[in-house]
Each structure stands twice: as structure tokens, then as C-alpha cells.
Amino acid sequence: MSQGPHSTEAVAQPDGPDREETAVGRIALRFTAFTERWLPDSFGFVLVGTFLIALLGLATRVPLTGMPADAAATTGFGLVDAWGKGFWSLIQFTLQMTMIIIGGYAVAVSPPVARVLAGLARIPSTPRAAIAFTAAVSMLTSYLNWAFSLIFTAMMAREIARRMGGVDYRALGAMAFLGLGTVWAQGLSGSAALQVASAGSNPKAVQDVIKEGRGSGVIPLTDTIFQWQSLVATLIVFVVAVGVAWLIAPRGEAAKTAADLGVELKPLVPEDSTAQHTRRPGDWLEHSPLFTILLAALGLWYLIRYFDHAKGGALNALDLNTVNLILILLALLLHWRPANLVRAIRDASPAAAGVLLQFPFYGGIFGMIAYTGLSKTIAGWLTSIANADLYPALIAVYSCVLGIFVPSGGSKWVIEAPYVLDAANQLHVNQGWMVVVYDLGEASANLLQPFWMLPTLAVLGLKARHIMGFTFVMFLACFPVVLVLVTVLAQTLSFP
């Protein structure tokens, strides 16, 4: 049963001054009204984006068709051929993200984690506090691991909405995603920082450019996400975002609950989830924890050996495949009986439909930017007008704009790093700081397009148009802060 404002589990109702919207809240509601009326579904973004990039390519004289003579070349393609080459370029990533959604969901609905989520959902006592609290949890968890944050915070937001009356489900959903639009890339799973810190995961072309500036082909984490300037920037963005989340919360009649949006919120763990249905001897295997224990022991044995032999340390080894394996093993243990895990995986599978459909089309957009040389053209525009003082802010803008059309931090960085770091060498700007700047811009782009929102939206049962008015206001508040921070803090750093 869905839980509306009059639910017996409702613990708070907005009253008094809270019924009056703040200026930020009024702006967010106006943007939300616009997006709910005019914004297409998330698939519409990729359709429009495809032809926008094609038009940009034609405007910059990229040929419509053409292939390089060298079969191993990664540039020199025409737009049509680049689109086709890129279409399946994210296929591995598509499967990884599908497993993130399914594995994360299975972990979240397991009885132990469901109790943790239920406990967290009881902490905020008012709708406004609930939205700010969700924003804070989203950013904290995404700092640890962005993939875990997407599912964990969305499940927590559902539980908050189920228990609390009067909370705006759209704003709650937007804040559940907030970590991916702010601090994730400055955390322990930031793609670019982890890549440049390890020779094993850093392409030779990138290593060569880094070596020109610092004599070594790698940039350690202490010079990127763990330098004090990066930590200060992350903390300031965190504080600003939580403050905006507090102000952004709709109240009174302006708030739309999950029931108002037609979303049914069920308990995380159904009452009969632990029921046993062993009716024949063959069913014993599915309901016995014996193989759960054996498989978990096998997986743990492998993980210990994997991290022990990892080059560049455990952080560099924590890629998406490893995260997915950990999630599946955790889900297996937490559900205890294989039959319970099978049920959870089956329930989670529909949530991955959007990823399976849309990611290949984003791959096509990626191809038109990467394989035609269009990305180098765009980078050239910026570096031609840059100086040492303006360069960090310009790259943040560039990374943000490109991130709207190519929302893949790791893949995009590999393409852009040679141009970004080479220009940094020429302008004598700190290389490690440019990695941080690039990531801050990349994260900000996620507030403007729905690519990374898909897992969160699937869990919440929402459409992109429901939350993007709120994320756009958050972008307007946070991105100018980012531009100031990357410019001011760059003055405290020396080259390289």
C-alpha cells in the first residue's frame, strides 16, 4: 500500500512558517513545473543529443562519412561511421551498470540492510530536514563509492517517503542523486584520479604528457583528491549543497508525495520474504545456507588474493567488476538462502531496463565526439583563449559541457587528458589540480542530464522530468562556487 500524507506511519507534517516557500524553493518549483510539462523522458535526451552533436560536427567541418586507412586508428572517422563505431563501445560498462543496479538493490532489500535503511529513515523529523539529510547521505556515500550511493540512497529515500507524510518525493529523489552531481569524483572511486595514480591503468599517451611536466608518468592521489585544496573544495561544495537542499524543499500544498505521483511504496522487505516453501527434496538446495557459505568463502578467498596482488594499491584495484562481485557476495550472505537472493534479483531486474536501452545510444554520441577529433577541436577553442589564471575555470566549464553529451568520466578522461595536461604544462598550471578541476566539472554535468540518474530513477519509480528542476537549481548554486574555488585555490599550488 502506498503511504500518503495521512499514513499511520507519518511522523511529521509541515506547519507554521514552513508552509511558506523560500526564494530558492520558489525558483525550484518554477523550474520543476517547466520540466514536468516540457522536458522529455530520459531517452529523449539521448535522441536530441545525438543530432545536436552531429550538427556541431558538421558546423566544424567534420565529414559525414569516412574511415581512416589505419584500422587501429581512433580518430579520423566521419560522423556516421564514428556513431556506429561508438554504439557498442560502452557495452561492458552497460552490463556493469546493470549489475550495479541489480546487485545494489538485492543488498538494500536484504533484511539486515533494510533495517539499517529503516533506522536512517527515522532520523529526520520534518520534511525539510528529510530532504537535507538525504542530500548529505548521498554525498557522503558517493564519496566512498558512487555506484553504492546510487542505490543505497535511493532506497533510503523511498523508505523516508513511506514513513513521513508531507515530504516532496521529487525533491527527495533529486537529493538522493546529489552525490553524483557534486563530490563523487573527489572521493575514493573517482575515475580520473585513480587512473593517473597507476601506471597499469594509465594509457601511455597520458603518461608521456605527465612525464613532461613532472618527470614521472603518474600523479599520486596525494597530489589530486587528497591534497588539502581538493579536500577544502569538496567540503565547501558539500556545505553549500546541503544548505541549498534545506532551502529547496517544497512545503504545504506545493509538496507532492509519492502517492500524488502515482508511486506505490512498499516495505523494503515483504512480510513473507522469509517464508519457506520447501515441498520436495530437490528444493532443499535453494533453501539451505550451505552453498551460500561455500560460495561466500570462495569469493572472499579470491578477493583477498586479488587485492594482495593488485598493482598500485587496493584503491586502484577497486573497479566496477570488483564492486559488482562484492555486491553479489554481500547480497548472497545477507539473504542467507539462495531462494531469497533469486527473488530479490528478479524484483530488481526491471529497474535496469533504462540502462540497457539508453547506454548504447550514449555510446554513439561518445563515438561522434571521440573518433572524429571533435573533442580536440573543442579543447583547442578553450586553450587558445586561456592563461594560467583562467585555465582551471575554463577546463571546468569544458568538462561540464562535454560531460552532458559524453557522461562517462573514465572514458572521457582518457581521450581528453593529453590535451588538458599538455596545455597545463604549457601554461605552468599544476597537473594534479587539473585532474581535480576536470572531475569537478564532470560531476556538475550530471545535474543537467539524466544518464547517471537512471538507476536512482528506476528505484524511485520517477521520471527525469520529476527531479531535474531541482537538480538544475542545485547546479546554479554549486557550479559558480566550483568555478571560484578552482580559480582561487589554483593560486596556492606550484607547477607541476
C-alpha positions as CSV (number, residue, x, y, z in Angstrom):
1,M,0.0,0.0,0.0
2,S,1.3,3.5,-0.8
3,Q,1.8,5.8,2.1
4,G,0.3,9.3,1.6
5,P,0.2,12.3,3.9
6,H,-2.4,10.6,6.1
7,S,-0.5,7.4,6.6
8,T,-0.4,5.9,10.1
9,E,3.4,5.9,9.7
10,A,3.6,9.6,9.1
11,V,5.8,11.2,11.7
12,A,5.7,14.8,10.7
13,Q,3.6,17.4,8.9
14,P,4.7,20.8,7.7
15,D,3.2,23.6,9.7
16,G,3.7,27.2,10.7
17,P,6.4,29.2,8.8
18,D,7.5,26.0,7.0
19,R,4.4,26.4,4.7
20,E,6.0,29.5,3.2
21,E,8.4,28.7,0.3
22,T,11.9,30.2,0.4
23,A,13.1,32.1,-2.7
24,V,15.2,29.1,-3.6
25,G,12.2,26.9,-3.2
26,R,10.0,29.0,-5.4
27,I,12.7,29.0,-8.1
28,A,13.0,25.2,-7.9
29,L,9.2,24.8,-8.1
30,R,9.1,27.0,-11.2
31,F,11.8,25.0,-12.9
32,T,10.1,21.8,-11.9
33,A,6.8,23.0,-13.3
34,F,8.6,23.7,-16.6
35,T,10.4,20.4,-16.7
36,E,7.3,18.4,-15.8
37,R,5.5,20.0,-18.7
38,W,8.1,20.3,-21.4
39,L,11.1,18.0,-20.6
40,P,11.1,14.7,-22.5
41,D,11.8,11.4,-20.7
42,S,15.5,10.5,-20.3
43,F,15.5,8.6,-23.6
44,G,14.5,11.9,-25.3
45,F,17.8,13.4,-24.1
46,V,19.9,10.9,-25.9
47,L,17.9,11.3,-29.1
48,V,18.2,15.1,-29.1
49,G,21.8,14.9,-28.0
50,T,22.7,12.6,-30.9
51,F,21.7,15.1,-33.5
52,L,23.0,18.2,-31.7
53,I,26.4,16.6,-31.7
54,A,26.0,15.7,-35.4
55,L,25.1,19.3,-36.2
56,L,28.1,20.6,-34.2
57,G,30.3,18.2,-36.1
58,L,29.0,19.4,-39.4
59,A,29.4,23.0,-38.4
60,T,33.1,22.3,-37.6
61,R,33.6,20.6,-41.0
62,V,33.7,17.0,-39.8
63,P,32.8,14.9,-42.8
64,L,29.5,13.0,-42.7
65,T,31.2,9.7,-43.6
66,G,34.8,8.4,-43.8
67,M,37.2,5.9,-42.3
68,P,40.9,6.2,-41.6
69,A,43.3,4.0,-43.6
70,D,44.7,2.6,-40.4
71,A,42.3,0.0,-39.0
72,A,43.7,0.6,-35.5
73,A,43.1,4.4,-35.6
74,T,40.9,6.0,-33.0
75,T,40.3,9.3,-34.8
76,G,39.6,10.5,-38.4
77,F,36.2,8.9,-38.8
78,G,33.2,10.6,-40.3
79,L,30.2,11.3,-38.1
80,V,28.1,8.3,-39.4
81,D,31.0,5.8,-39.1
82,A,32.0,7.3,-35.7
83,W,28.5,6.9,-34.4
84,G,28.4,3.2,-35.4
85,K,31.9,2.6,-34.0
86,G,30.9,4.1,-30.7
87,F,27.5,2.5,-30.4
88,W,28.7,-0.6,-28.7
89,S,31.8,1.0,-27.1
90,L,30.0,1.2,-23.7
91,I,28.7,-2.4,-23.8
92,Q,30.9,-3.6,-21.0
93,F,30.0,-0.5,-19.0
94,T,26.3,-1.1,-19.7
95,L,26.5,-4.6,-18.2
96,Q,28.5,-3.3,-15.3
97,M,25.9,-0.7,-14.5
98,T,23.1,-3.2,-14.9
99,M,24.7,-5.4,-12.4
100,I,25.3,-2.4,-10.1
101,I,21.6,-1.7,-10.1
102,I,20.6,-5.3,-9.6
103,G,23.3,-6.2,-7.0
104,G,22.8,-2.9,-5.1
105,Y,19.0,-3.4,-5.0
106,A,19.5,-7.0,-3.7
107,V,21.8,-5.8,-1.0
108,A,19.4,-3.0,0.0
109,V,16.3,-5.2,0.3
110,S,18.1,-7.8,2.4
111,P,16.7,-7.9,6.0
112,P,19.9,-6.6,7.7
113,V,20.5,-3.7,5.3
114,A,16.7,-2.9,5.2
115,R,16.8,-2.5,9.0
116,V,19.7,0.0,8.6
117,L,17.8,1.9,6.0
118,A,14.7,1.9,8.1
119,G,16.8,3.3,11.0
120,L,18.3,6.0,8.9
121,A,14.8,6.9,7.6
122,R,13.7,7.6,11.1
123,I,16.4,10.2,11.8
124,P,14.9,13.3,10.1
125,S,11.8,14.6,11.9
126,T,10.4,17.1,9.3
127,P,10.1,17.1,5.5
128,R,12.7,19.9,5.1
129,A,15.2,18.0,7.4
130,A,14.5,14.8,5.4
131,I,15.5,16.4,2.1
132,A,18.7,18.0,3.6
133,F,19.5,14.7,5.3
134,T,19.1,12.7,2.1
135,A,21.4,15.2,0.3
136,A,24.1,14.7,3.0
137,V,23.8,10.9,2.9
138,S,24.0,10.9,-0.9
139,M,27.2,12.9,-0.9
140,L,28.9,11.0,1.9
141,T,28.1,7.6,0.4
142,S,29.1,8.8,-3.1
143,Y,32.5,10.0,-1.7
144,L,33.1,6.4,-0.6
145,N,31.7,4.8,-3.8
146,W,29.4,6.3,-6.4
147,A,27.8,3.1,-7.5
148,F,26.8,2.1,-4.0
149,S,25.4,5.6,-3.4
150,L,23.1,5.5,-6.4
151,I,21.1,2.5,-5.0
152,F,21.6,2.9,-1.2
153,T,20.5,6.5,-1.0
154,A,17.5,5.9,-3.4
155,M,16.3,3.0,-1.2
156,M,16.7,5.2,1.9
157,A,14.7,8.0,0.2
158,R,11.9,5.6,-0.6
159,E,11.7,4.5,3.0
160,I,11.7,8.1,4.2
161,A,8.8,8.9,1.9
162,R,7.0,5.8,3.0
163,R,7.3,6.8,6.7
164,M,6.9,10.5,6.5
165,G,3.9,12.5,5.4
166,G,4.2,15.8,3.5
167,V,7.7,15.3,2.1
168,D,8.1,16.2,-1.5
169,Y,9.0,12.9,-3.3
170,R,10.5,14.8,-6.3
171,A,12.9,16.8,-4.2
172,L,13.8,13.7,-2.1
173,G,14.6,11.9,-5.4
174,A,16.8,14.7,-6.6
175,M,18.7,14.8,-3.4
176,A,19.2,11.1,-3.4
177,F,21.1,11.5,-6.6
178,L,23.0,14.6,-5.5
179,G,26.3,12.9,-4.7
180,L,26.9,12.1,-8.4
181,G,26.4,15.7,-9.3
182,T,28.8,17.1,-6.7
183,V,31.6,15.2,-4.8
184,W,31.8,11.7,-6.1
185,A,34.8,12.3,-8.4
186,Q,36.8,13.8,-5.5
187,G,36.2,10.6,-3.5
188,L,37.6,7.1,-3.3
189,S,36.1,5.9,-6.6
190,G,37.0,9.0,-8.8
191,S,37.9,7.6,-12.2
192,A,40.5,10.2,-13.4
193,A,42.4,10.4,-10.1
194,L,42.7,6.6,-9.8
195,Q,43.8,6.3,-13.4
196,V,46.6,8.8,-13.3
197,A,47.8,7.3,-10.0
198,S,48.6,3.9,-11.5
199,A,50.9,3.1,-14.4
200,G,48.8,0.0,-15.0
201,S,45.6,1.8,-15.7
202,N,47.0,5.0,-17.2
203,P,47.4,4.9,-21.0
204,K,50.9,5.6,-22.3
205,A,49.8,8.8,-24.1
206,V,48.7,10.2,-20.8
207,Q,51.8,9.1,-19.0
208,D,54.0,10.7,-21.6
209,V,52.3,14.1,-21.1
210,I,52.5,13.8,-17.3
211,K,56.2,12.9,-17.5
212,E,56.9,16.1,-19.5
213,G,55.8,18.2,-16.5
214,R,57.0,16.2,-13.5
215,G,59.5,13.6,-14.6
216,S,57.2,10.7,-13.6
217,G,54.4,9.2,-15.6
218,V,52.0,9.1,-12.7
219,I,50.3,11.6,-10.3
220,P,49.8,10.1,-6.8
221,L,46.5,10.5,-5.0
222,T,48.2,12.8,-2.5
223,D,48.6,15.3,-5.4
224,T,44.9,15.0,-6.6
225,I,42.0,14.1,-4.4
226,F,44.0,14.0,-1.1
227,Q,45.7,17.4,-1.4
228,W,44.3,19.9,1.0
229,Q,43.0,22.1,-1.7
230,S,40.9,19.3,-3.1
231,L,39.6,18.4,0.4
232,V,38.7,22.1,1.1
233,A,36.9,22.4,-2.2
234,T,34.9,19.2,-1.6
235,L,33.9,20.3,1.9
236,I,32.7,23.7,0.7
237,V,30.7,22.1,-2.1
238,F,29.2,19.7,0.4
239,V,28.2,22.5,2.8
240,V,26.7,24.7,0.0
241,A,24.7,21.7,-1.4
242,V,23.3,20.7,2.0
243,G,22.3,24.4,2.6
244,V,20.5,24.6,-0.8
245,A,18.8,21.3,-0.1
246,W,17.4,22.7,3.1
247,L,16.1,25.7,1.3
248,I,14.8,23.9,-1.8
249,A,12.3,21.7,0.0
250,P,8.7,22.4,-1.1
251,R,6.2,22.5,1.7
252,G,2.4,22.6,2.3
253,E,0.3,22.2,-0.8
254,A,3.3,22.6,-3.1
255,A,4.8,19.3,-1.9
256,K,3.9,16.3,-4.0
257,T,4.1,12.9,-2.2
258,A,4.8,9.6,-3.8
259,A,1.1,8.9,-3.8
260,D,0.4,12.1,-5.6
261,L,2.8,11.0,-8.3
262,G,1.2,7.5,-8.5
263,V,4.2,5.7,-7.0
264,E,3.4,2.8,-4.7
265,L,5.8,2.5,-1.8
266,K,6.1,-1.0,-0.3
267,P,8.1,-2.0,2.7
268,L,11.7,-2.9,1.8
269,V,11.2,-6.5,2.9
270,P,7.8,-8.1,2.3
271,E,6.3,-9.8,5.3
272,D,6.5,-13.2,3.6
273,S,10.1,-12.8,2.3
274,T,11.5,-15.3,4.8
275,A,8.7,-17.9,4.3
276,Q,10.0,-21.3,3.4
277,H,8.4,-23.2,0.5
278,T,10.3,-26.5,0.6
279,R,7.8,-29.0,-0.7
280,R,10.2,-31.6,-2.3
281,P,13.7,-32.9,-1.7
282,G,15.0,-31.0,-4.7
283,D,14.0,-27.7,-3.1
284,W,16.5,-28.2,-0.2
285,L,19.4,-26.8,-2.3
286,E,17.6,-23.5,-2.8
287,H,16.7,-23.0,0.8
288,S,19.8,-24.3,2.5
289,P,22.5,-21.8,3.5
290,L,25.3,-24.4,2.9
291,F,26.2,-23.3,-0.6
292,T,25.8,-19.6,0.5
293,I,28.6,-20.2,3.0
294,L,30.8,-22.1,0.5
295,L,30.3,-19.5,-2.3
296,A,31.0,-16.6,0.1
297,A,34.2,-18.3,1.3
298,L,35.3,-18.9,-2.3
299,G,34.6,-15.3,-3.2
300,L,36.4,-13.9,-0.1
301,W,39.4,-16.1,-0.9
302,Y,39.6,-14.7,-4.4
303,L,39.2,-11.1,-3.2
304,I,41.9,-11.4,-0.7
305,R,44.3,-12.7,-3.3
306,Y,43.1,-10.1,-5.8
307,F,43.8,-7.1,-3.6
308,D,47.0,-8.6,-2.3
309,H,48.4,-8.8,-5.9
310,A,46.9,-5.5,-7.1
311,K,49.3,-3.1,-8.7
312,G,49.0,0.5,-7.3
313,G,47.2,-0.5,-4.1
314,A,43.7,-1.6,-3.2
315,L,42.0,1.7,-4.2
316,N,43.2,1.3,-7.8
317,A,42.0,-2.3,-7.8
318,L,38.5,-1.4,-6.8
319,D,37.0,-1.2,-10.2
320,L,33.4,-1.8,-11.2
321,N,33.9,-5.6,-11.7
322,T,35.2,-5.9,-8.2
323,V,32.4,-3.7,-6.8
324,N,29.8,-5.9,-8.5
325,L,31.4,-9.1,-7.2
326,I,31.4,-7.7,-3.7
327,L,27.7,-6.7,-4.0
328,I,26.7,-10.1,-5.3
329,L,28.6,-11.9,-2.5
330,L,27.1,-9.5,0.1
331,A,23.6,-10.0,-1.3
332,L,24.1,-13.8,-1.1
333,L,25.2,-13.6,2.5
334,L,22.6,-11.1,3.6
335,H,19.7,-13.0,2.1
336,W,21.3,-16.2,3.5
337,R,19.2,-18.6,1.5
338,P,19.7,-18.8,-2.3
339,A,15.9,-18.7,-3.0
340,N,15.7,-15.3,-1.3
341,L,18.5,-13.9,-3.4
342,V,16.8,-15.2,-6.6
343,R,13.6,-13.4,-5.6
344,A,15.4,-10.2,-4.9
345,I,17.3,-10.3,-8.2
346,R,14.1,-11.0,-10.1
347,D,12.4,-8.0,-8.4
348,A,15.4,-5.7,-9.3
349,S,15.7,-6.6,-13.0
350,P,13.0,-4.2,-14.3
351,A,14.9,-1.3,-12.8
352,A,17.8,-1.9,-15.3
353,A,15.6,-1.5,-18.4
354,G,16.5,2.1,-19.0
355,V,20.3,1.4,-18.8
356,L,20.0,-1.4,-21.3
357,L,18.2,0.7,-23.8
358,Q,19.9,4.1,-23.5
359,F,23.6,3.4,-22.8
360,P,24.4,2.1,-26.4
361,F,22.9,5.4,-27.8
362,Y,25.2,7.4,-25.5
363,G,28.0,5.3,-26.8
364,G,27.1,6.5,-30.3
365,I,27.3,10.1,-29.1
366,F,30.7,9.3,-27.5
367,G,31.9,7.9,-30.8
368,M,31.0,11.1,-32.7
369,I,32.9,13.2,-30.2
370,A,35.9,10.9,-29.7
371,Y,36.5,9.3,-33.0
372,T,36.0,12.3,-35.3
373,G,38.5,14.6,-33.4
374,L,35.7,16.9,-32.4
375,S,36.8,16.7,-28.7
376,K,40.3,18.0,-29.7
377,T,38.6,20.9,-31.6
378,I,36.6,21.9,-28.6
379,A,39.6,21.7,-26.3
380,G,41.5,23.9,-28.8
381,W,38.9,26.6,-28.6
382,L,39.3,26.9,-24.9
383,T,43.1,26.6,-24.6
384,S,43.5,29.3,-27.3
385,I,41.9,31.9,-25.1
386,A,43.3,30.6,-21.8
387,N,46.0,31.9,-19.5
388,A,47.4,30.4,-16.3
389,D,44.7,32.2,-14.2
390,L,41.7,31.4,-16.4
391,Y,42.7,27.9,-17.4
392,P,41.2,25.9,-14.4
393,A,37.8,27.6,-14.7
394,L,37.7,27.1,-18.5
395,I,38.5,23.4,-18.2
396,A,35.8,23.1,-15.5
397,V,33.3,24.6,-18.0
398,Y,34.7,22.5,-20.8
399,S,34.5,19.3,-18.8
400,C,30.9,20.1,-17.7
401,V,29.7,20.9,-21.3
402,L,31.3,17.8,-22.7
403,G,30.0,15.7,-19.8
404,I,26.5,16.5,-20.8
405,F,27.0,14.6,-24.1
406,V,29.6,12.1,-23.0
407,P,28.6,11.2,-19.4
408,S,31.4,8.7,-18.7
409,G,34.2,10.1,-16.5
410,G,36.8,7.5,-17.0
411,S,36.4,7.0,-20.8
412,K,36.2,10.7,-21.4
413,W,39.2,11.5,-19.3
414,V,41.4,9.1,-21.3
415,I,40.5,11.0,-24.5
416,E,40.9,14.5,-23.0
417,A,43.8,14.0,-20.7
418,P,46.6,14.5,-23.3
419,Y,45.1,17.9,-24.4
420,V,44.2,19.1,-20.9
421,L,47.5,18.2,-19.3
422,D,49.6,19.3,-22.3
423,A,48.0,22.7,-22.1
424,A,48.6,22.7,-18.3
425,N,52.3,22.1,-18.9
426,Q,52.5,24.9,-21.4
427,L,50.7,27.3,-19.1
428,H,52.6,26.1,-16.0
429,V,49.4,25.0,-14.1
430,N,49.6,22.2,-11.5
431,Q,48.8,18.9,-13.2
432,G,47.2,17.2,-10.2
433,W,44.9,20.2,-9.7
434,M,43.8,19.9,-13.3
435,V,42.7,16.4,-12.6
436,V,40.6,17.7,-9.7
437,V,39.2,20.6,-11.8
438,Y,38.3,18.2,-14.6
439,D,36.4,15.9,-12.2
440,L,34.5,18.8,-10.5
441,G,33.3,19.9,-13.9
442,E,32.4,16.3,-14.9
443,A,30.4,15.8,-11.8
444,S,28.5,19.1,-12.2
445,A,27.3,18.0,-15.7
446,N,25.4,15.1,-14.1
447,L,22.9,17.6,-12.6
448,L,22.0,18.7,-16.2
449,Q,21.4,15.3,-17.9
450,P,19.8,12.1,-16.9
451,F,22.4,9.5,-17.8
452,W,23.6,8.7,-14.3
453,M,20.1,9.4,-12.8
454,L,18.7,6.3,-14.4
455,P,19.5,3.8,-11.6
456,T,18.1,6.2,-9.0
457,L,15.0,7.0,-11.0
458,A,14.4,3.3,-11.6
459,V,14.5,2.5,-7.8
460,L,12.3,5.5,-7.0
461,G,9.8,5.0,-9.8
462,L,10.2,8.5,-11.1
463,K,10.9,10.2,-14.5
464,A,13.8,12.6,-15.2
465,R,11.3,15.4,-15.6
466,H,10.2,15.0,-12.0
467,I,13.6,15.8,-10.4
468,M,15.6,17.8,-13.0
469,G,14.0,21.1,-11.9
470,F,15.6,20.6,-8.5
471,T,18.9,19.4,-9.9
472,F,19.1,22.4,-12.2
473,V,18.7,24.8,-9.2
474,M,21.4,22.8,-7.4
475,F,23.7,23.3,-10.5
476,L,23.0,27.0,-10.5
477,A,24.0,27.2,-6.8
478,C,27.0,24.9,-6.8
479,F,28.7,25.3,-10.2
480,P,29.6,29.0,-9.7
481,V,31.1,28.0,-6.4
482,V,33.2,25.4,-8.2
483,L,34.5,27.9,-10.7
484,V,35.6,30.3,-7.9
485,L,37.2,27.5,-5.9
486,V,39.2,26.1,-8.8
487,T,40.4,29.5,-9.7
488,V,41.3,30.8,-6.2
489,L,42.8,27.5,-4.9
490,A,45.0,27.1,-8.1
491,Q,46.9,30.2,-6.9
492,T,48.1,28.2,-3.9
493,L,49.7,25.4,-6.0
494,S,53.0,25.3,-7.8
495,F,53.8,23.7,-11.1
496,P,53.7,20.7,-11.8
